[in-house]
Amino acid sequence: MEVKEITDKEQKREISTNILNSLPEWFGIPEATKEYIDNSCNLPFLAVFEGAKPLGFVSLKENNKYTVEIYVMGILPNYHGQGLGRNLFNEVLKWTKAHKYEYLQVKTLDDSHTDSHYAITRKFYLSMGFRPLECIPELWGEENPCLIMIQYIQNDK
């Protein structure tokens, strides 16, 4: 497995489309999925490959000079639980440190929602060192309460 930074917009579109469309339990709202794909083409983008086959990706969005956000992340379903998310996240950490960010943020579905897939997502982010910051129910609508999670990035100074 190898993680690479992707700069070609069409390659980003192809990878994100294939992976997000394989994850309807997380990305089941077509308009939202299209927005993730379209925006990811213009954002920093890392992908994990087995040979030439992309198995997962993450796109990153700068919120301000201190904070970058995991905008969207996905791993093909057949590769869940095999450490690819962890490997991809470790490369994200290296990238954030190289770009001198102090905080990493991610938005996910709050635990007040009973979705079992997002319970797995929250567990993953907790295991990666994220901590819940705030739930903003109105951000995505009352039926999809948004949990903001953050992580302090220890940079060598």
Protein Blocks (a to p, Z undefined) as FASTA:
>chain_A
ZZdddfbfklmmmmmmmmmmmmmmlmmcfklmmmmmmmmmmgccddddehjbcfbdcddd
dfbfkbccdfbacddfklgonlmmmmmmmmmmmmmmmnopabdcdddddfkbccfklmmm
mmmmmmnopacfbdcfklnopklccddddddddddZZ
